[in-house]
Amino acid sequence: MLLLDVDTSDGESLRALAYPDVVGTPRTGDRVLLNTTALDRSLGTGGLALVVAVPDRPDAWPAREAEEPGHLVKARYTPLQTMVLGVDDPEGAHHGRLADADDLGGMPVVAADLHSALPAVLAGVRLEDEGLRVVYVMTDGGALPAAYSRTVAVLRERGWLEAVVTAGQAYGGDLEAVTVHSALLAAHHVVGADLVVVTQGPGNLGTGTRWGFSGVSAGEALNAAAVLGGRPVASLRVSQADPRPRHRGLSHHSATAYGRVLAHPAEVPLPHGTTGHAATDGCLADVRAAVGELVHAAPHLRPVDVAVEGVVEALHGSPVPLATMGRGLEEDTASFVAAAVAGRRAAVLGSA
């Protein structure tokens, strides 16, 4: 992706984002067509204009040869739909391996609500076992292009991720998959993953209602893992600093996704011990109590204590800045600790 400074016709200067493989490569002096919807509404996950086209320079437009393999269309029936070669595509090299694939062989699968949980989960994995091959499955509840995530790019460069599989309408991963199910199977059978982390791309849609949020996909991802013979691990969304009561302590997103959407047995890792931060430990004690109530109503969930010893130090070693909803590690330590212990538990299962 390219970040551009664009001067508008009314004298404004905007920061804009272009995806060269979709709209072409703008250069200095080009006129560009922009989508400013999210910018105009000051959406937290917007912040940038998006280049739709370079209308005066057709030579900039990306070309795809008719005989080029792959027939999976993502961002379907939008003006910027893109065609990719899917890992489960009949034209691809892996179709034969995946045609009848139906089992994950007990591979642990961690699901999380927010994209910001990804590096924290991985920090927990690596605290337990740095040698595990970890694959990230990116769902389509947030950003659709994997390229939008600077976090993923750095984690790949630093070797914290073996591969990225983009599922559903999301695209741009090392492998493309039609569904979360085929993405998980590709991670296991094609990449040889020891464990998988599933979460939406950057961005999150919520409405303040019980069911109207994109994070319900976390429960759906664990259903897929269970159906395919994986080991579902539910990473909790928690916060010690969110100003919204519905997200303080145990977020209602986790209660709904794992208590109501998830219909199969899953482990729920709980931080055990003290971090040495009073506010964090107080929040995590509240989370423990809330999970106890949740499990009473949702007996398919199994709480598992996971030691917090060394977790905060491991989080400080993340190669990308940790931030969730605009808050960093020092401001919302509990959020990242909860994600890290999920990774630590999954690593234990993946090493077994």
C-alpha positions as CSV (number, residue, x, y, z in Angstrom):
1,M,0.0,0.0,0.0
2,L,1.1,3.6,-0.5
3,L,0.5,6.6,1.7
4,L,0.0,9.8,-0.3
5,D,-0.3,13.6,0.4
6,V,-3.2,14.8,-1.8
7,D,-4.1,18.4,-2.5
8,T,-7.8,18.8,-3.0
9,S,-9.5,21.3,-5.4
10,D,-10.7,23.4,-2.4
11,G,-7.2,23.8,-1.1
12,E,-7.2,21.1,1.6
13,S,-4.4,18.6,2.1
14,L,-5.3,15.1,2.9
15,R,-3.5,11.9,3.7
16,A,-4.7,9.2,1.4
17,L,-4.1,5.4,1.0
18,A,-3.7,3.6,-2.3
19,Y,-3.6,-0.1,-2.9
20,P,-1.5,-0.4,-6.1
21,D,-2.6,-4.0,-6.9
22,V,-6.2,-2.8,-6.9
23,V,-6.2,0.9,-8.2
24,G,-2.8,1.3,-9.7
25,T,0.3,3.3,-8.6
26,P,-0.3,7.1,-8.5
27,R,2.6,9.4,-9.0
28,T,3.3,13.1,-8.3
29,G,1.0,15.3,-10.4
30,D,-1.7,12.6,-11.0
31,R,-5.3,13.4,-10.4
32,V,-6.9,10.8,-8.2
33,L,-10.5,10.0,-7.2
34,L,-10.9,9.7,-3.4
35,N,-13.4,8.1,-1.1
36,T,-13.5,10.3,2.1
37,T,-16.5,8.7,3.8
38,A,-14.7,7.5,6.9
39,L,-12.6,10.6,7.1
40,D,-15.6,12.9,6.9
41,R,-17.3,11.0,9.8
42,S,-14.1,11.0,11.9
43,L,-14.3,7.2,12.4
44,G,-11.6,5.9,14.6
45,T,-10.6,3.2,12.1
46,G,-10.8,5.7,9.2
47,G,-8.4,8.6,9.5
48,L,-7.4,8.4,5.8
49,A,-8.9,9.1,2.4
50,L,-8.9,6.1,0.1
51,V,-7.8,6.2,-3.5
52,V,-10.5,4.8,-5.8
53,A,-8.9,5.4,-9.2
54,V,-6.2,7.2,-11.2
55,P,-8.6,8.3,-13.9
56,D,-6.3,10.2,-16.3
57,R,-3.6,7.5,-16.6
58,P,-4.9,4.1,-17.7
59,D,-1.3,2.8,-17.8
60,A,-1.3,3.0,-14.0
61,W,-4.2,0.6,-13.7
62,P,-3.3,-3.0,-12.6
63,A,-3.7,-5.5,-15.3
64,R,-4.7,-9.2,-14.9
65,E,-4.2,-11.6,-17.8
66,A,-7.3,-13.6,-18.7
67,E,-5.3,-16.8,-18.5
68,E,-3.9,-16.1,-15.1
69,P,-5.0,-18.8,-12.7
70,G,-7.5,-18.2,-9.9
71,H,-11.2,-17.4,-9.9
72,L,-11.9,-16.4,-6.3
73,V,-13.4,-12.9,-6.3
74,K,-13.1,-10.9,-3.0
75,A,-14.9,-7.7,-2.1
76,R,-17.4,-9.2,-4.4
77,Y,-19.7,-7.0,-6.6
78,T,-18.1,-3.8,-5.3
79,P,-16.3,-1.5,-7.8
80,L,-13.0,-2.6,-6.4
81,Q,-13.5,-6.3,-6.3
82,T,-10.3,-8.3,-6.8
83,M,-9.7,-11.7,-8.2
84,V,-7.2,-14.0,-6.4
85,L,-6.0,-17.6,-6.6
86,G,-7.4,-19.4,-3.6
87,V,-5.6,-22.1,-1.7
88,D,-8.8,-24.1,-2.2
89,D,-9.2,-23.1,-5.8
90,P,-9.4,-26.0,-8.3
91,E,-6.7,-24.2,-10.4
92,G,-4.3,-24.0,-7.5
93,A,-1.5,-26.4,-6.4
94,H,-3.2,-27.2,-3.1
95,H,-6.6,-28.2,-4.3
96,G,-5.9,-31.9,-4.2
97,R,-4.6,-31.7,-0.7
98,L,-7.7,-29.8,0.5
99,A,-10.4,-31.4,-1.6
100,D,-11.3,-33.9,1.1
101,A,-9.4,-32.4,4.1
102,D,-11.7,-32.5,7.1
103,D,-9.6,-32.5,10.2
104,L,-7.2,-30.3,12.1
105,G,-5.6,-33.1,14.1
106,G,-6.1,-31.4,17.5
107,M,-4.4,-28.2,16.4
108,P,-5.1,-25.3,18.9
109,V,-7.0,-22.4,17.5
110,V,-7.1,-19.1,19.4
111,A,-9.9,-16.7,18.5
112,A,-9.9,-13.0,19.6
113,D,-12.4,-10.1,19.1
114,L,-10.0,-7.3,18.1
115,H,-7.0,-7.2,15.7
116,S,-5.0,-5.5,18.5
117,A,-5.0,-8.7,20.4
118,L,-2.8,-10.5,17.8
119,P,0.7,-9.4,18.9
120,A,-0.3,-9.9,22.6
121,V,-1.4,-13.5,21.8
122,L,1.8,-14.1,19.9
123,A,3.9,-12.7,22.8
124,G,2.2,-15.3,25.1
125,V,2.9,-18.1,22.6
126,R,6.6,-17.2,22.3
127,L,6.9,-16.9,26.1
128,E,6.0,-20.5,26.3
129,D,7.6,-21.8,23.1
130,E,9.4,-19.7,20.5
131,G,9.7,-22.6,18.1
132,L,6.1,-23.0,17.2
133,R,4.8,-22.3,13.7
134,V,2.0,-19.8,14.0
135,V,-0.4,-18.9,11.3
136,Y,-2.8,-15.9,11.4
137,V,-6.2,-16.3,9.8
138,M,-7.7,-12.9,9.1
139,T,-11.4,-12.7,8.9
140,D,-13.4,-10.0,7.1
141,G,-15.1,-8.1,10.0
142,G,-12.7,-5.2,9.8
143,A,-10.3,-4.1,7.0
144,L,-10.5,-6.4,4.0
145,P,-6.9,-5.9,2.6
146,A,-4.2,-7.6,4.7
147,A,-1.9,-4.9,3.5
148,Y,-3.7,-2.4,5.8
149,S,-2.2,-4.0,8.9
150,R,1.3,-2.7,9.6
151,T,1.2,-5.0,12.6
152,V,0.9,-8.1,10.4
153,A,3.7,-6.8,8.1
154,V,6.1,-6.4,11.0
155,L,5.2,-9.7,12.7
156,R,5.8,-11.5,9.4
157,E,9.2,-9.7,9.0
158,R,10.3,-10.6,12.5
159,G,9.3,-14.3,12.2
160,W,6.5,-14.2,14.7
161,L,4.1,-15.4,12.0
162,E,4.8,-18.2,9.6
163,A,2.0,-17.2,7.2
164,V,-1.2,-15.2,6.9
165,V,-4.4,-16.7,5.4
166,T,-7.1,-14.2,4.4
167,A,-10.6,-15.7,4.7
168,G,-14.0,-14.7,3.4
169,Q,-14.0,-11.3,1.7
170,A,-10.6,-10.4,3.2
171,Y,-7.7,-10.7,0.8
172,G,-3.9,-10.2,0.4
173,G,-2.6,-12.9,2.7
174,D,0.1,-15.5,1.8
175,L,-2.8,-17.8,1.1
176,E,-6.4,-16.9,0.2
177,A,-9.4,-19.0,1.4
178,V,-13.1,-19.0,0.8
179,T,-14.1,-19.6,4.4
180,V,-12.6,-19.7,7.9
181,H,-13.0,-23.5,7.7
182,S,-10.8,-23.8,4.6
183,A,-8.4,-21.2,6.0
184,L,-7.9,-23.4,9.1
185,L,-7.4,-26.5,7.0
186,A,-4.9,-24.7,4.8
187,A,-3.0,-23.5,7.9
188,H,-2.8,-27.1,9.1
189,H,-2.3,-29.1,5.9
190,V,-0.5,-26.6,3.6
191,V,1.6,-24.5,6.0
192,G,2.0,-27.1,8.7
193,A,1.0,-24.8,11.5
194,D,1.3,-25.8,15.2
195,L,-1.4,-23.3,16.1
196,V,-3.6,-20.6,14.5
197,V,-4.8,-17.2,15.7
198,V,-8.0,-16.0,14.2
199,T,-9.3,-12.4,14.4
200,Q,-10.7,-9.8,12.2
201,G,-8.5,-7.3,10.4
202,P,-7.9,-3.8,11.7
203,G,-11.1,-2.0,12.6
204,N,-14.1,-3.2,14.5
205,L,-17.8,-2.5,14.0
206,G,-20.0,-2.1,17.1
207,T,-23.4,-0.6,17.8
208,G,-23.7,-0.9,21.6
209,T,-26.3,-3.7,21.1
210,R,-26.0,-7.3,22.2
211,W,-25.6,-8.8,18.8
212,G,-24.6,-5.9,16.5
213,F,-20.8,-6.2,16.5
214,S,-18.3,-7.7,14.1
215,G,-16.6,-9.6,16.9
216,V,-19.4,-12.3,17.0
217,S,-17.0,-13.9,14.4
218,A,-14.8,-15.0,17.3
219,G,-17.4,-17.5,18.4
220,E,-18.0,-18.6,14.8
221,A,-14.3,-19.2,14.3
222,L,-14.2,-21.5,17.4
223,N,-17.2,-23.3,16.2
224,A,-15.3,-24.0,12.9
225,A,-12.2,-25.1,14.9
226,A,-14.3,-27.5,16.9
227,V,-16.2,-29.0,14.0
228,L,-12.9,-29.7,12.3
229,G,-11.3,-31.4,15.2
230,G,-9.2,-28.5,16.5
231,R,-8.7,-27.3,20.1
232,P,-10.7,-24.1,20.5
233,V,-9.1,-21.5,22.8
234,A,-11.2,-18.3,23.6
235,S,-9.1,-15.2,24.1
236,L,-11.1,-12.8,26.3
237,R,-11.6,-9.1,25.5
238,V,-11.2,-7.3,28.8
239,S,-10.3,-3.7,29.8
240,Q,-9.3,-1.9,32.9
241,A,-9.6,1.5,31.3
242,D,-12.4,1.6,28.7
243,P,-14.8,4.4,29.5
244,R,-17.7,2.3,28.3
245,P,-19.1,0.1,31.1
246,R,-20.1,-2.6,28.7
247,H,-16.4,-3.2,27.9
248,R,-14.8,-2.7,31.4
249,G,-13.8,-6.0,33.0
250,L,-15.1,-8.7,30.8
251,S,-16.5,-7.2,27.6
252,H,-20.0,-8.1,26.6
253,H,-18.5,-9.0,23.2
254,S,-16.7,-12.0,24.8
255,A,-19.8,-12.9,26.8
256,T,-21.9,-13.0,23.7
257,A,-19.4,-14.5,21.3
258,Y,-18.3,-17.3,23.6
259,G,-21.4,-17.8,25.8
260,R,-24.1,-17.6,23.0
261,V,-22.5,-17.9,19.5
262,L,-20.0,-20.6,20.4
263,A,-21.8,-23.9,20.7
264,H,-18.9,-26.4,21.3
265,P,-16.5,-27.0,24.2
266,A,-13.7,-24.5,24.4
267,E,-11.0,-23.5,26.9
268,V,-11.1,-20.0,28.4
269,P,-7.6,-19.1,29.7
270,L,-7.7,-16.9,32.8
271,P,-4.7,-15.0,34.2
272,H,-3.5,-16.6,37.4
273,G,-1.2,-14.8,39.9
274,T,-0.4,-11.2,40.2
275,T,1.2,-8.8,37.7
276,G,2.3,-6.3,40.4
277,H,-0.1,-3.6,39.1
278,A,-3.0,-3.0,41.5
279,A,-5.4,-1.7,38.9
280,T,-4.6,-4.6,36.5
281,D,-4.9,-7.2,39.2
282,G,-8.2,-5.8,40.4
283,C,-9.6,-5.8,36.9
284,L,-8.5,-9.4,36.3
285,A,-10.1,-10.5,39.6
286,D,-13.4,-9.0,38.3
287,V,-12.9,-10.8,35.1
288,R,-12.4,-14.1,36.9
289,A,-15.7,-13.6,38.8
290,A,-17.5,-12.6,35.5
291,V,-16.2,-15.7,33.7
292,G,-17.5,-17.8,36.6
293,E,-21.0,-16.4,36.1
294,L,-20.6,-16.9,32.3
295,V,-19.6,-20.5,32.6
296,H,-22.6,-21.2,34.9
297,A,-24.8,-20.2,32.0
298,A,-22.6,-21.7,29.3
299,P,-21.2,-25.0,30.6
300,H,-19.4,-25.7,27.2
301,L,-16.8,-23.2,28.4
302,R,-13.9,-24.5,30.6
303,P,-11.8,-22.0,32.5
304,V,-8.1,-22.8,32.7
305,D,-5.7,-20.9,35.0
306,V,-2.6,-19.7,33.2
307,A,0.3,-18.1,35.1
308,V,1.0,-14.4,34.5
309,E,4.6,-14.8,35.5
310,G,6.8,-13.2,32.9
311,V,3.8,-12.1,30.7
312,V,4.1,-8.3,31.2
313,E,7.8,-8.5,30.3
314,A,7.0,-10.6,27.2
315,L,4.5,-8.0,26.1
316,H,7.2,-5.2,26.4
317,G,9.2,-7.3,24.0
318,S,6.6,-7.0,21.2
319,P,8.1,-5.9,17.9
320,V,5.1,-3.7,17.3
321,P,3.5,-1.1,19.6
322,L,0.6,-2.5,21.6
323,A,-2.5,-0.4,21.4
324,T,-6.2,-1.2,21.7
325,M,-8.9,1.4,21.1
326,G,-6.2,4.1,21.4
327,R,-4.8,2.8,24.7
328,G,-1.3,1.3,25.1
329,L,0.2,-1.3,27.4
330,E,0.7,1.0,30.4
331,E,-2.9,2.3,30.1
332,D,-4.7,-1.0,29.7
333,T,-2.4,-3.7,30.8
334,A,-5.2,-6.1,31.6
335,S,-6.4,-6.2,28.0
336,F,-3.0,-7.4,26.7
337,V,-2.4,-9.8,29.6
338,A,-5.7,-11.6,28.9
339,A,-4.7,-12.0,25.3
340,A,-1.2,-13.2,26.1
341,V,-2.3,-15.9,28.5
342,A,-4.6,-17.3,25.7
343,G,-1.5,-17.5,23.5
344,R,0.5,-19.1,26.3
345,R,-2.2,-21.8,26.9
346,A,-2.4,-22.5,23.1
347,A,1.4,-22.9,23.0
348,V,1.2,-25.6,25.7
349,L,-1.5,-27.4,23.7
350,G,0.5,-26.9,20.5
351,S,3.7,-28.3,22.0
352,A,2.0,-31.4,23.5
